[in-house]
């Protein structure tokens, strides 16, 4: 196992930084390394910058999975999903966290700090990190996500 497969990248905007910091401890408790891409305080920042940084970290091989947090999780996941090979899934519960891995091979979990609490976020994270992609019939669908020449 390479270092990147043991590394989870974390990124958040000002609305999500506190939840991001709480999730850091949950990741480390699982024996995984954390690549913290910021932000680290309440000063206003732009969520697309952090969504793009997450996508680049995964594309560069510095991490294989990531967690994004903003107020709702919507904007930051949209920014990340603009990058080929990134499948950021906005999850609100353990069912969506499990299914995004099993059916969509999501490599980024997006959470809304103003939408869910820490316990739910922690549970989503645990399921996201422990669930394998099923493959099979889902493979053809995933292959259609990245649009050539887009």
C-alpha positions in Angstrom: 0.0 0.0 0.0 1.4 3.4 -1.0 1.4 6.5 1.2 -1.3 8.0 -1.0 -3.7 5.1 -0.3 -3.3 5.8 3.4 -3.9 9.6 3.0 -7.2 11.4 3.1 -7.2 15.0 1.9 -9.3 17.5 3.8 -10.5 20.9 2.6 -13.1 23.4 3.7 -14.1 27.0 3.4 -14.7 29.3 6.3 -18.2 27.8 7.0 -16.7 24.3 7.2 -13.3 24.6 8.8 -14.5 23.7 12.3 -16.2 20.5 11.1 -13.1 19.7 9.0 -10.9 20.0 12.0 -13.2 17.6 14.0 -13.1 15.1 11.2 -9.3 15.2 11.1 -9.2 13.5 14.4 -11.7 10.8 13.2 -9.5 10.1 10.2 -6.3 9.9 12.3 -8.0 7.5 14.7 -8.4 5.1 11.8 -4.7 5.1 11.3 -4.8 7.2 8.2 -2.7 10.3 7.3 -4.4 13.6 6.7 -3.4 16.1 4.0 -5.0 19.3 5.2 -5.6 21.8 2.4 -7.2 24.5 4.5 -8.8 26.7 5.4 -8.0 27.0 9.1 -10.2 29.8 10.4 -13.4 31.8 10.1 -12.1 34.5 7.7 -14.1 34.5 4.5 -12.6 32.5 1.7 -14.0 31.2 -1.6 -15.1 27.6 -1.6 -14.1 26.9 -5.3 -10.5 27.4 -4.4 -10.7 24.5 -1.9 -12.7 22.3 -4.2 -10.1 22.7 -6.9 -7.2 22.1 -4.4 -8.8 18.9 -3.4 -9.3 17.7 -6.9 -5.7 18.6 -7.8 -4.4 16.7 -4.7 -6.2 13.5 -5.8 -5.2 13.9 -9.4 -1.6 14.4 -8.4 -1.7 11.2 -6.3 -1.1 12.9 -3.0 -4.3 11.3 -1.7 -6.8 8.7 -3.0 -9.8 10.0 -1.1 -10.9 13.4 0.1 -13.4 15.2 2.3 -14.8 18.6 1.4 -16.8 20.8 3.8 -18.6 24.1 3.2 -21.8 25.5 4.5 -24.1 23.2 2.5 -21.6 21.0 0.7 -23.1 22.0 -2.6 -20.8 24.6 -4.0 -17.6 23.0 -3.0 -18.7 19.6 -4.5 -19.7 21.3 -7.8 -16.2 22.9 -8.0 -14.4 19.6 -7.3 -16.6 17.8 -9.8 -15.4 20.1 -12.6 -12.2 18.0 -12.7 -11.9 14.8 -14.7 -11.7 11.7 -12.5 -13.2 13.4 -9.4 -16.5 12.0 -8.2 -17.5 14.2 -5.2 -20.7 13.1 -3.6 -22.7 15.3 -1.3 -24.0 13.1 1.5 -26.4 13.7 4.4 -26.5 10.3 6.0 -24.8 6.9 6.1 -27.0 5.5 3.4 -25.9 8.1 0.8 -22.3 7.7 2.0 -22.4 3.9 1.6 -24.2 4.1 -1.8 -21.9 6.8 -3.2 -19.0 4.4 -2.7 -20.7 1.1 -3.7 -22.4 2.4 -6.8 -20.6 5.5 -7.9 -17.0 4.9 -6.7 -17.0 8.4 -5.2 -13.5 9.4 -4.2 -14.6 12.6 -2.4 -17.1 13.0 0.4 -18.8 16.4 0.5 -20.6 17.5 3.7 -22.6 20.6 4.7 -21.5 22.0 8.1 -24.7 24.0 8.4 -26.8 21.0 7.4 -25.6 18.1 9.5 -24.0 17.8 12.9 -20.7 16.3 13.8 -22.0 12.8 14.8 -23.7 12.4 11.4 -20.7 13.7 9.6 -18.4 11.3 11.5 -20.7 8.4 10.7 -20.8 9.4 7.0 -17.0 9.6 7.0 -16.6 6.1 8.6 -18.9 4.5 6.1 -17.3 6.4 3.2 -13.8 5.2 4.2 -14.8 1.6 4.9 -17.0 0.9 1.9 -15.7 -0.7 -1.2 -16.8 0.0 -4.8 -19.0 -2.9 -6.1 -17.9 -2.6 -9.7 -20.0 -4.8 -12.1 -22.9 -3.1 -13.7 -21.8 0.2 -12.2 -18.6 0.3 -14.2 -20.2 1.2 -17.5 -22.1 4.0 -15.9 -19.1 5.5 -14.2 -17.2 5.3 -17.5 -19.9 7.6 -19.0 -19.4 10.3 -16.3 -16.2 11.8 -17.7 -17.2 13.5 -21.0 -14.4 13.3 -23.6 -13.2 16.6 -24.9 -15.4 18.5 -22.5 
